[in-house]
Every structure is written in C-alpha cells, then in structure tokens.
Amino acid sequence: MPGKYPAEEQRIINELIIDKMKTKLKTSMALLASVFLWVSCAGGGGTSPSAMDPVDYVNPYMGNISHLLVPTFPTVHLPNSMLRVYPERADFTGDRLGGLPIIVTNHRERSAFNLCPYQGDESGLRPVIAYSYDREKILPYRYQVYLDNEEIDVDFAPSHQSAVYSLTFEKEGPAYLVFNSVTDSYK
C-alpha cells in the first residue's frame, strides 16, 4: 500500500520524528540523572563528614589479630591523655571479660587496677569475676558492654585525667563493687 506522501517526503518525516524522539530521550535521561545525583547528595541518613571530629575516624580494632606477634587489644584512649583501658580478655577473640579495667599501664599487659561489679548473695563475691558479655562497643572515647549473666549494663567514658563508669544493675538485690589489683586469676 503506497504511503500518503511520496517516498522522499516520508523519509524526511521519519527522520524528523526520530530526531524529536532522540531529543526527548536525551532530555529524559538528563532529568533522571540529575534527580539521582540530587538524591545521592542530599541523602543524609548517616553522619555527615562535616559533623565528625577527627577522633571519629579512628578504628580501635585495626591491627588487632596478628599471626606472628602478640595481638593488640582495641583501646579506649583519648589522644594525649593519661588514661588508657582495654577489655580484660585472654586474647582478642576471648569470650570472657576478667573484670572491668580502671587503668592500663602498658599496651600488652593487664590493667593495674580492676573493677568487678556484682549483684546477689555475698557468698558469690570473688576478687576477679569472669563475665560473659554482649553488645560490646569500643570507641576511642567510650566503652559500652552488657554483662549478660549478671544483667549489668556498663558505660565507660574517659577524660584526659579521669574517667566515669556508669553501671546499671537490672537484678533485684544488693549490689557490690570489688576493686582489685590481681587480674590474672579470671581464666
């Protein structure tokens, strides 16, 4: 069936239609790309780099497990401050805490002093208590852990020359704090 227009005119009309479709497609793609770019830049949801302090970029877990050397522990320590602590574990992958550290004097030794919170009957008191734990969070400026069998929520925050422990006892009964300087008997 012959077309409405002569062949040459039909070819020109088809080319104009194709050019118009290409222009609309390019415009649509440019609009879609600009929307994606705007959404990705305006995203939010996380901490923006401008709101972060340099200490927020520190990864306390970096370099912890070594195949040849003694593993290091993730340390809670503010730059140029006197106080440094890390969790009292047999090694980096240990599943027991031997009390809560008060101050560590060397990067590979146990803490100089130790704190053991306890809630319950006095007959269960020991110099060092081995805790199972969960929800551990270590940052250079904070240490949080939940002592699950004892149901004690621990929050530790160091300053430049001091620190604060916040202990929330969830069980009923008398609560005790045991301070000690012997930390190798928890294994």
Salt bridges, closest charged atoms under 4 A:
GLU8 OE2 - ARG11 NH2 2.43
GLU15 OE2 - ARG11 NH1 2.58
GLU136 OE1 - ARG89 NH1 2.84
ASP155 OD2 - ARG142 NH2 2.56
